Amino acid sequence: MKIVNPLAILLLLLPLRLAALDSDGDQPIEVEADRLEVREQENISIYEGKVKLVQGSLVINSDRLVIHFNDANELTLMEMTGAPAMFRQLDNQQREMQGQAEQIDYTESKSLLELRRAARFDHAGDSIEGDLIRVNTENNNIEAGSTQSEERVKMLIKPKQNAKPSNAEDTAPAAPE
């Protein structure tokens, strides 16, 4: 029987790439949970009970975190569940992005972050709420919708802040001659 170091598994999985802080991937990963189960034959690690994962600016909180990896110990899928499961991370401009949902999945091969059931995603003051939110972490495309026909997507987009003129005279209309 081969012994698997759970920390070695974690070193291969993060960070989520959604315009994330570049230095996060170079930071150590710390995980706390009430319980850990490694199923080597199935290539999964299961963390349960007040799970907290920290790597640089990335923080994940969930009730349960299941990490799937391939035979080369590369991340294939990360499943977070909770009431709600949450993550937050800084981008390179030090703006916070965060998400929460009852189920959050990150599929590495598709660069796909899916938030399902009571989902909310916030970034730089903008927010999206819906039953299902999909974020492509490679190109930052976002899709939101619902599996329930009566539920609607809600979005809040903050206006861009324009630079204020330095001189009030520059903005005054010209007087007629």
Residue pairs with C-beta under 8 A, 6 or more apart in sequence:
1 40
2 40
4 38
4 40
6 31
6 36
6 38
6 45
7 29
7 31
8 73
9 38
9 45
9 67
9 69
9 73
10 29
10 31
10 45
10 53
10 67
11 29
12 69
12 73
12 74
12 75
13 67
13 69
13 75
13 78
13 108
14 24
14 25
14 29
14 53
14 55
14 58
14 75
15 21
15 24
15 25
15 55
15 56
15 58
15 89
16 58
16 87
16 89
16 106
16 113
16 137
17 111
17 137
17 138
18 89
18 91
18 97
18 113
18 123
18 135
18 137
18 140
19 91
19 92
19 97
19 140
20 57
20 58
20 89
20 90
20 91
20 92
20 97
20 137
21 56
21 57
21 89
21 90
21 91
21 92
21 94
22 92
23 56
24 55
24 56
24 57
24 58
24 89
24 90
25 55
25 56
26 56
27 55
27 56
28 55
29 53
29 54
29 55
30 52
30 53
30 54
30 55
31 47
31 51
31 52
31 53
31 54
32 50
32 51
32 52
33 47
33 48
33 49
33 50
33 51
33 52
33 65
34 48
34 49
34 50
35 47
35 48
35 49
36 45
36 46
36 47
36 48
37 45
37 46
37 48
38 44
38 45
38 46
39 45
39 46
43 68
43 69
43 70
43 71
44 66
44 67
44 68
44 69
45 66
45 67
45 69
46 64
46 65
46 66
46 67
47 53
47 64
47 65
47 66
47 67
48 63
48 64
48 65
49 63
50 61
50 63
51 60
51 61
51 62
51 63
51 64
51 65
51 80
52 59
52 60
52 61
53 59
53 60
53 65
54 60
57 88
57 89
57 90
58 87
58 88
58 89
59 87
59 88
59 89
60 80
60 85
60 86
60 87
61 82
61 85
61 86
61 87
62 80
62 81
62 82
62 85
62 86
62 104
63 81
63 82
63 83
63 85
64 79
64 80
64 81
64 82
65 78
65 79
65 80
66 77
66 78
66 79
67 75
67 77
67 78
67 79
68 75
68 76
68 77
68 78
68 79
69 75
69 76
70 76
74 108
75 108
76 107
76 108
76 109
77 105
77 106
77 107
77 108
78 105
78 106
78 108
79 103
79 104
79 105
80 87
80 103
80 104
80 105
81 102
81 103
81 104
82 102
83 102
84 100
84 101
84 102
84 118
85 100
85 101
85 102
85 103
85 104
86 98
86 99
86 100
87 98
87 99
87 100
87 104
88 96
88 97
88 98
88 99
89 96
89 97
89 98
90 96
90 97
91 97
91 123
91 124
93 124
95 123
95 124
96 122
96 123
97 121
97 122
97 123
97 124
98 121
98 122
98 123
99 113
99 115
99 119
99 120
99 121
99 122
99 133
99 135
100 115
100 118
100 119
100 120
101 115
101 116
101 117
101 118
101 119
101 120
101 133
102 116
102 117
102 118
103 114
103 115
103 116
103 117
104 113
104 114
104 115
104 116
105 112
105 113
105 114
105 116
106 112
106 113
106 114
106 137
107 114
110 136
111 136
111 137
111 138
111 139
112 134
112 135
112 136
112 137
113 134
113 135
113 136
113 137
114 132
114 133
114 134
114 135
115 121
115 132
115 133
115 134
115 135
116 131
116 132
117 131
118 131
119 129
119 130
119 131
119 132
119 133
119 144
120 127
120 128
120 129
120 133
121 127
121 128
121 133
121 135
121 142
122 128
124 158
125 158
126 155
126 156
126 157
126 158
127 155
127 156
128 142
128 144
128 153
128 154
128 155
129 153
129 154
129 155
130 144
130 145
130 146
130 151
130 152
130 153
130 154
131 145
131 146
131 147
131 148
131 151
132 144
132 145
132 146
132 147
133 142
133 143
133 144
134 142
134 143
134 144
135 141
135 142
136 142
144 153
144 155
145 153
146 152
146 153
165 171
